[in-house]
Amino acid sequence: MPTTTATLVTPVTDATFHDEVLAADLPVLVEFTADWCGPCRQIAPVLAELATAEAGRLKVVALDVDFNPATAAAHRVLSAPTLTLFHSGEPVLTLVGARPLRRLRQELAAELPWIAPS
């Protein structure tokens, strides 16, 4: 599982995905990631910053696709990192690849207008 020390990015598994993501009260941004993935390491600090800045309004979680293949397959994840935004248990936006925080905020703003870059 990727390191998420001192951040609000929560590791999830096949076993916890339903409770942590699908049944969550907040919108949830899921990073489908892997230890071997260079772009996943690049986006990790971006997601940590987003999770910290949006605590209480957006939940950010990470699921290692190598250790949790059932959830990755169920959501048709073919590349890492894949970011999927869930709202009320439904996927509403999927993004593939690393990106800077400003661009990520711009892309999320279509579904979460309050998250637009400042």
Secondary structure, 3 states (H helix, E strand, C coil): CCCCCCCCEEEECCCCHHHHHHCCCCCEEEEEECCCCHHHHHHHHHHHHHHHHCCCCCEEEEEECCCCHHHHHHCCCCCCCEEEEEECCEEEEEEECCCCHHHHHHHHCCCCHHHCCC
